[in-house]
Amino acid sequence: MTYTVEQLAPGSYDVLRDGIVIASLVLDVRRGSSRPDTRSVELLDEIPAIKRPAPFMKQRHVFKLRSAALERLGIQEPEAGNAA
């Protein structure tokens, strides 16, 4: 199984598994908060834990960096100028 991302808008991506959209990767902006922004990857459909595709152990995962989210999905960070 291969994951890829397609950018929808700045900070928002579809996550595709073998070419089918199954999740979203979004920038969670915390305006007016001292906490830093995070990125979250969330499955689009509620799926029982036993049926979730790897590496989804939960319905939603939160990351400090976009690169960490991509790494978790097994997607290499693109080189500068080739945004994923």
C-alpha positions as CSV (number, residue, x, y, z in Angstrom):
1,M,0.0,0.0,0.0
2,T,1.3,3.4,-1.0
3,Y,0.4,6.7,0.5
4,T,0.6,10.0,-1.4
5,V,-0.7,13.5,-0.7
6,E,-2.3,16.1,-3.0
7,Q,-2.4,19.7,-2.0
8,L,-5.8,21.3,-1.9
9,A,-5.0,24.7,-0.5
10,P,-2.1,26.1,1.6
11,G,-1.8,23.8,4.6
12,S,-4.5,21.3,3.4
13,Y,-3.9,18.0,1.7
14,D,-5.8,14.9,0.7
15,V,-4.1,11.7,1.7
16,L,-4.5,9.0,-0.9
17,R,-3.9,5.3,-0.4
18,D,-3.2,3.5,-3.7
19,G,-4.9,6.5,-5.4
20,I,-8.0,6.6,-3.3
21,V,-8.6,9.5,-0.8
22,I,-8.9,8.1,2.7
23,A,-7.7,10.9,5.0
24,S,-6.9,14.6,5.2
25,L,-3.7,16.3,6.4
26,V,-4.3,19.8,7.7
27,L,-2.6,22.6,9.5
28,D,-4.3,23.3,12.8
29,V,-3.7,27.0,13.4
30,R,-4.0,28.1,17.0
31,R,-4.7,31.8,16.8
32,G,-4.4,33.7,20.0
33,S,-2.8,30.8,21.7
34,S,0.7,30.4,23.1
35,R,0.7,26.8,21.9
36,P,2.4,26.1,18.5
37,D,0.4,25.1,15.4
38,T,0.1,21.4,14.7
39,R,-0.7,19.2,11.8
40,S,-3.3,16.4,11.9
41,V,-4.0,13.4,9.8
42,E,-7.5,12.1,10.1
43,L,-9.3,9.3,8.4
44,L,-12.4,10.5,6.5
45,D,-14.6,7.6,7.5
46,E,-15.0,6.2,11.0
47,I,-13.3,2.8,10.9
48,P,-13.1,0.3,13.7
49,A,-9.6,0.0,15.1
50,I,-9.1,-3.5,13.8
51,K,-9.9,-2.4,10.2
52,R,-7.9,0.8,10.1
53,P,-5.1,0.7,7.5
54,A,-1.5,0.9,8.8
55,P,-0.2,3.1,10.3
56,F,-3.5,4.5,11.6
57,M,-3.8,3.3,15.2
58,K,-6.3,6.0,15.9
59,Q,-8.9,7.9,13.8
60,R,-6.8,11.1,14.1
61,H,-3.1,11.6,14.7
62,V,-1.5,15.0,15.6
63,F,2.1,16.0,14.7
64,K,4.2,19.0,15.4
65,L,5.6,19.1,11.9
66,R,4.3,18.3,8.5
67,S,7.4,16.3,7.8
68,A,6.7,14.1,10.8
69,A,3.2,13.4,9.5
70,L,4.5,12.6,6.0
71,E,7.2,10.3,7.5
72,R,4.6,8.4,9.5
73,L,2.7,7.8,6.3
74,G,5.9,6.7,4.6
75,I,6.1,9.7,2.3
76,Q,9.4,11.3,1.7
77,E,9.6,15.1,2.1
78,P,9.8,16.6,-1.3
79,E,12.8,18.7,-2.2
80,A,12.5,22.5,-2.1
81,G,10.3,23.8,-4.8
82,N,8.4,20.5,-5.1
83,A,5.8,20.8,-2.3
84,A,3.8,17.7,-1.4
